[in-house]
Structures are given as structure tokens and as C-alpha cells.
Amino acid sequence: MEDNNESSTTSKIGSFWDKNIKIHSDSRKISWLDSPTILYEHLKLLPVNGERMSITKWVLWFKEKYVPITLEHGLSLGSGDGTLDRHAILLNICRNMDSYDISPVSVETANKINKEQGLDDKTVCRIGDLNKIDLEKNKYDVIFSSMALHHISNLSHLFSQIAGSLKNGGFLVANEYIGPSQFQWNEKQTKIINDLLKILPGSLRVDIRSGALKDSFVGPSIEYMNENDPSEAICSDEIIGYISKYFDNVEIVEYGGNILHMLLDGIIANFDEEKEADMTILKLLSYIDSLVITEKIMPSDFAVIVARK
């Protein structure tokens, strides 16, 4: 029998994502990853055929580097509105895609869009809690996850299911936050972010959500995280350990975010892509973000991962 507290938490998480459904159409710039300069210059990191692709093209990069032929069965975990699932079909990575999401509203939206685009015979989304899910053995050629694994508390169960459901030679492909669990950033990270905020001019520090100047950054408490978003980054710093446990052949492309993620949260819209001065500052901030990774000052908070069974 399911524990009442566990059932309550599952319901709370599902309700959270019902209200915050991952629809890929919000035009506001809130996140560091909403900046074209960051995405297409700073994060042009994925190696293929002697060139590098932007992190935004991680699904296409996987196809070009690893799967020149069309695979039969794919799976998407934490699929939101189903954008990744449809991309996998349209890019001819897979002929068929299954997907699961904990949010009933997300599942309904995904299946509606699938039908509108004439793909409902190739991809179907179902409601599922990845902490408890049972996957069919030896079914999938590839399993995708886009920013979903860091929402899972029972990683041991999920990775056991992933490994068992992949065919021999099958792939796990993930674009993930792998930084400190529940956003408990360390003192060094917080200090660098706050030191940079002090340097930035006021015109670049206006939080578009509140209209107030962003003068400082303080990470959230555990109590705040548990109350407001109980699944967020719940065991994120354990993800790489589980991948290493279940897979031998692993490629990890780190792309940082240790500084830019929280430094630019809410203020990235102030950086005008048409103003040289703004872009010069943004590129300097991006260089600092890269430096803390390349010089091993701290491990990367974000990565694209390909693991093969």
C-alpha cells in the first residue's frame, strides 16, 4: 500500500506541473538559456565531424553522431508538452515514441498536439510517476530525458528500470541539471555571483518579473524548496553516479551554468543583443562561467549525457 505522505507528495508534484506545464512557446526572456548569444556562441560545445553544435541541438547532435539509421522504439521521460517526442519522430531518430509525465494536463496537451500534427499513431504520452514506474524489459533503442532526471528522488529504481528496458546497445540521452541537490549552492559559487552583481550597472540588473533591481543573490533554504517545489533538483548531484553505475560507455559534455544560471535569472532580458556594450559584458560573464569549469574550480552544474548499454 502506498504511504499517505508519499501519495500526498506525488499529488503535490503532479499539481505543480499541471500549473507549470512545459510549453515551448513562452517568449519572455527569464533564464540564461533564453539568450541567443549564450546559446549559439558560449554553448556551441557539442562535437561532431570536426565541428561543434549548440547545446540547443542536442537531440540532432545525438542523431548525427550516434544513430545514422532510424531506430524502432524510443521513450521520453518527463515529456511535458511532447516537443522532444515529436522531434525524435520528425528527425527520423525513431519510428515510434512512448512518453511519460506526472502531470495530467501535460499529458493531455501532448496528445492533443500529437493528434493535430498527425503523429498520434507514432507517439503516445501517458501519465506516470518516474519514481515508481515499471518499464517493459528490452524494448527501447533509446531513452531521452530533458531536464527530468533531476526531479526524481528514487533514482535507484528509475535507473534500474532504464537499464532493464533498453536493448543491448541502446542509449540513454539526457540534457540535465546535475548540480547541488535542492539548489544548495556552495559559498564560493554564491560569492562569485554576488561579486559580479555588484559590478553590473543598474540598467542590467532589473528583474523583469518584479521591476526591482537585483542587488544580491541568496540561495533557497531546504524548507523553501520542500514547500514550494518538492521535486526540484531533489537528488541532482547523484545522477552522474547512477549513470556510471549502470553504464560503462558514457560521453558527458559539460556546459557549466554554475554562475550564469542564477546570476542572469530574471535579468537576462536587459542584455540587448543589438548593443555591443551589453554583449561584451555578457561574453565576459560567459567566459567566467567557462573558466570555473575548465580550471576545475567547481564541477559543472549542467551537462548533455549519452550513455550506451
MARMAR-117284 format. One line per 10 residues: their letters; for each residue x, y, z of C-alpha. Coordinates in pm, 1 decimal. Layout:
residues N
A> X/Y/Z  ...
***
This chain:
residues 309
MEDNNESSTT> 0.0/0.0/0.0  127.7/347.4/-87.8  232.9/558.7/209.6  -3.5/855.8/263.6  286.5/1101.9/279.6  432.9/960.5/-42.1  93.1/978.4/-212.6  49.8/1338.3/-97.7  393.0/1434.8/-232.5  322.2/1269.9/-569.4
SKIGSFWDKN> -8.3/1455.0/-594.5  160.7/1782.6/-500.0  428.4/1738.5/-765.5  169.8/1649.9/-1030.6  -36.0/1956.4/-939.6  275.3/2176.0/-955.3  346.9/2065.8/-1313.0  -21.2/2097.8/-1407.7  13.8/2467.8/-1322.1  365.2/2499.7/-1468.4
IKIHSDSRKI> 330.7/2285.3/-1778.9  640.6/2285.0/-2000.1  502.7/2457.6/-2309.1  772.4/2567.7/-2553.8  608.8/2895.1/-2655.9  678.4/3148.8/-2377.6  852.2/3441.9/-2547.8  971.8/3614.1/-2230.4  1341.8/3605.8/-2151.4  1382.4/3484.9/-1793.5
SWLDSPTILY> 1655.2/3220.9/-1796.9  2021.2/3239.8/-1900.4  1927.7/2987.5/-2170.3  1692.8/3242.0/-2330.2  1989.0/3440.3/-2463.5  2084.7/3371.6/-2829.5  2442.5/3483.4/-2761.1  2479.8/3234.1/-2477.8  2312.7/2953.1/-2670.3  2483.6/2993.8/-3005.6
EHLKLLPVNG> 2825.5/3129.0/-2903.1  2900.9/3037.5/-2541.6  2727.5/2698.8/-2556.1  2841.1/2585.9/-2900.9  3002.7/2280.9/-2743.4  2869.7/1956.2/-2890.4  3140.7/1789.5/-3104.3  3052.6/1619.7/-3434.0  3255.2/1573.7/-3755.2  3521.4/1822.8/-3651.2
ERMSITKWVL> 3267.8/2096.9/-3576.7  3058.4/2196.9/-3277.0  2683.0/2233.4/-3237.7  2491.8/2447.0/-2991.1  2352.6/2276.5/-2682.5  2007.1/2363.2/-2821.0  2059.2/2097.6/-3089.9  2148.1/1813.9/-2853.4  1886.4/1577.0/-2997.9  2005.3/1638.5/-3355.6
WFKEKYVPIT> 2368.5/1608.8/-3237.9  2291.7/1268.9/-3088.3  2139.1/1152.1/-3418.3  2428.7/1274.8/-3632.2  2698.8/1136.6/-3405.3  2544.9/811.1/-3284.0  2248.6/689.8/-3494.3  2271.8/740.8/-3872.1  1987.4/490.8/-3918.5  1631.1/517.7/-3787.5
LEHGLSLGSG> 1571.1/327.6/-3464.1  1248.8/140.3/-3389.9  1136.3/230.1/-3037.4  1212.3/538.4/-2830.9  1098.9/659.1/-2490.2  1081.2/1009.3/-2341.2  1079.4/1053.1/-1962.6  919.4/1363.3/-1812.0  799.6/1469.4/-2154.5  597.7/1783.0/-2075.3
DGTLDRHAIL> 413.8/1901.7/-2386.0  577.1/1632.0/-2600.1  807.9/1859.0/-2802.0  1107.7/1625.5/-2771.4  897.9/1321.6/-2864.8  777.5/1486.0/-3185.3  1131.0/1599.9/-3270.8  1257.7/1242.7/-3237.5  993.0/1125.5/-3484.9  1036.1/1413.3/-3731.2
LNICRNMDSY> 1416.6/1381.4/-3723.7  1379.0/1010.0/-3804.9  1561.5/907.6/-3489.2  1278.5/669.2/-3400.8  977.5/529.7/-3581.1  772.6/519.6/-3259.7  794.6/709.3/-2930.4  637.5/638.5/-2592.8  645.4/901.8/-2321.2  551.7/958.7/-1958.8
DISPVSVETA> 484.5/1266.1/-1748.9  347.7/1306.6/-1397.2  120.6/1597.8/-1495.6  -223.0/1501.2/-1636.0  -252.7/1842.9/-1801.0  84.7/1796.5/-1972.9  -13.7/1450.7/-2098.0  -345.7/1579.3/-2232.1  -169.0/1870.5/-2405.4  98.3/1646.1/-2558.6
NKINKEQGLD> -153.7/1402.3/-2701.9  -367.1/1688.1/-2837.6  -69.8/1838.8/-3023.1  37.5/1493.3/-3143.7  -306.4/1445.0/-3299.0  -312.2/1793.7/-3451.4  23.2/1722.3/-3618.2  -83.0/1380.2/-3742.1  164.5/1196.8/-3520.6  -74.3/1027.7/-3277.7
DKTVCRIGDL> -13.7/690.1/-3446.2  359.7/722.7/-3380.8  386.6/881.3/-3036.0  165.6/845.2/-2728.7  207.2/1013.1/-2390.2  85.6/853.0/-2065.9  65.2/960.7/-1703.2  344.9/810.7/-1496.3  545.9/879.1/-1180.4  908.4/808.9/-1270.5
NKIDLEKNKY> 985.3/729.0/-906.9  766.7/417.8/-930.7  735.0/342.9/-1299.4  764.6/-12.3/-1439.6  907.1/-23.5/-1792.2  888.4/-313.5/-2035.3  1211.5/-513.2/-2049.7  1442.1/-493.2/-2353.1  1201.1/-274.3/-2550.3  1371.6/56.0/-2626.5
DVIFSSMALH> 1655.6/152.7/-2858.4  1688.4/496.9/-2699.1  1553.6/672.9/-2390.1  1552.4/1053.7/-2375.6  1523.6/1282.9/-2076.3  1519.8/1661.3/-2096.0  1560.1/1823.2/-1753.2  1353.7/1548.4/-1587.9  1600.8/1322.1/-1405.5  1683.7/1591.7/-1151.6
HISNLSHLFS> 1319.4/1584.2/-1037.7  1340.6/1217.4/-933.2  1403.5/1116.1/-572.1  1409.3/737.6/-629.4  1696.4/736.1/-878.9  1794.4/382.4/-786.9  1457.4/249.0/-902.2  1442.6/464.9/-1214.5  1792.2/378.5/-1338.7  1727.9/11.5/-1276.4
QIAGSLKNGG> 1416.6/41.2/-1492.8  1600.6/238.4/-1762.7  1883.3/-14.8/-1782.9  1640.1/-307.1/-1794.5  1416.1/-156.0/-2060.6  1699.1/-71.2/-2301.9  1801.1/-324.6/-2563.6  2167.6/-422.7/-2577.1  2344.5/-132.2/-2745.0  2058.0/102.9/-2652.7
FLVANEYIGP> 2114.9/464.9/-2549.5  2019.9/690.2/-2260.1  2040.5/1052.3/-2378.4  1986.6/1334.5/-2130.5  2016.4/1710.0/-2109.2  2031.6/1767.5/-1734.1  2095.5/1983.4/-1432.3  2349.3/1782.2/-1230.2  2447.1/2048.5/-976.6  2389.6/2065.3/-599.1
SQFQWNEKQT> 2070.7/1895.3/-482.5  1778.5/2124.7/-398.0  1984.8/2420.3/-520.7  2206.1/2427.8/-213.4  2484.2/2616.1/-387.6  2813.9/2646.0/-203.0  2962.7/2961.0/-55.5  3219.5/3000.3/-333.8  2952.5/2987.5/-604.2  2727.4/3233.6/-421.9
KIINDLLKIL> 3015.0/3474.9/-357.9  3117.1/3488.7/-725.6  2756.7/3557.5/-830.0  2717.4/3836.7/-574.5  3055.3/3992.4/-659.5  2952.5/4008.1/-1025.9  2612.8/4158.8/-941.0  2793.8/4442.6/-761.3  2989.6/4517.1/-1080.3  2696.2/4514.1/-1322.9
PGSLRVDIRS> 2531.0/4851.6/-1395.8  2180.3/4901.9/-1262.6  2033.8/4901.9/-1613.4  2132.6/4534.9/-1648.6  2002.5/4428.2/-1308.2  1629.3/4499.1/-1342.4  1431.8/4183.6/-1269.4  1158.0/4180.4/-1532.9  928.6/3982.3/-1306.3  920.7/4240.1/-1026.7
GALKDSFVGP> 1069.1/4556.4/-1176.5  1310.1/4576.0/-881.4  1687.8/4588.7/-902.6  1860.4/4257.6/-838.9  2118.9/4360.8/-581.3  2210.0/4024.1/-434.8  2161.1/3651.0/-464.1  2074.0/3419.5/-176.2  2007.6/3053.1/-244.4  1681.6/2896.7/-124.5
SIEYMNENDP> 1655.3/2706.8/202.0  1570.0/2336.0/213.9  1241.4/2429.0/383.7  1151.4/2665.3/99.5  1228.4/2403.2/-163.8  1025.3/2134.6/12.4  726.9/2365.7/43.8  729.3/2533.2/-297.4  876.2/2278.7/-539.6  935.8/1945.7/-365.1
SEAICSDEII> 1081.5/1767.3/-667.3  1319.1/2039.1/-787.9  1679.0/1909.1/-801.4  1584.6/1663.5/-528.2  1881.5/1429.6/-588.6  2050.3/1604.8/-880.5  2406.6/1562.0/-756.5  2360.9/1182.0/-759.1  2266.9/1149.5/-1128.3  2618.0/1104.5/-1267.8
GYISKYFDNV> 2694.9/843.1/-1001.9  2394.4/633.9/-1106.9  2478.8/666.7/-1476.1  2832.3/546.2/-1401.4  2689.2/254.9/-1203.4  2457.9/130.4/-1479.0  2652.1/224.7/-1793.0  3015.1/175.3/-1899.6  3023.4/375.3/-2222.1  2940.5/736.0/-2128.9
EIVEYGGNIL> 3002.7/1070.8/-2301.3  2946.2/1381.2/-2087.3  2955.9/1729.1/-2241.4  2962.9/1975.8/-1952.0  2824.8/2321.4/-2017.6  2860.6/2496.9/-1684.2  2583.4/2731.5/-1580.3  2736.7/2749.4/-1232.1  2748.6/3128.8/-1248.6  2517.3/3230.1/-1533.6
HMLLDGIIAN> 2219.4/3019.4/-1417.2  2145.1/3224.9/-1106.4  2332.6/3543.6/-1193.2  2118.7/3610.4/-1500.8  1791.6/3467.1/-1369.8  1525.2/3732.3/-1424.1  1766.0/3990.8/-1567.6  1883.6/3835.5/-1896.5  1622.1/4039.2/-2088.5  1815.8/4358.0/-2007.4
FDEEKEADMT> 2106.9/4247.3/-2225.4  2024.1/4391.7/-2567.6  2154.4/4165.2/-2844.1  2190.7/4472.2/-3067.8  2412.7/4665.2/-2823.7  2782.8/4591.7/-2843.8  2844.9/4704.4/-2485.2  2578.5/4469.2/-2346.8  2709.0/4176.4/-2549.4  3068.3/4246.7/-2444.0
ILKLLSYIDS> 2964.5/4224.1/-2078.1  2761.9/3909.8/-2145.9  3056.6/3743.9/-2319.0  3284.5/3831.0/-2027.9  3035.1/3676.3/-1785.6  3019.3/3368.4/-2008.8  3398.1/3343.7/-2004.9  3396.3/3344.8/-1624.1  3128.9/3073.3/-1627.3  3350.1/2859.4/-1854.1
LVITEKIMPS> 3661.7/2930.6/-1650.9  3527.2/2788.1/-1325.5  3468.6/2458.2/-1510.3  3781.5/2435.1/-1726.2  4005.1/2528.6/-1432.4  3816.7/2278.8/-1213.0  3721.3/2540.5/-955.8  3389.7/2355.4/-926.9  3210.2/2074.7/-1115.6  2964.8/2164.4/-1391.3
DFAVIVARK> 2600.3/2221.2/-1298.2  2468.1/2123.4/-1642.7  2558.3/1855.7/-1896.6  2445.1/1667.5/-2205.3  2495.9/1295.0/-2145.4  2496.8/996.1/-2379.0  2526.9/654.6/-2212.5  2516.9/325.6/-2403.1  2416.3/-13.7/-2269.8
***
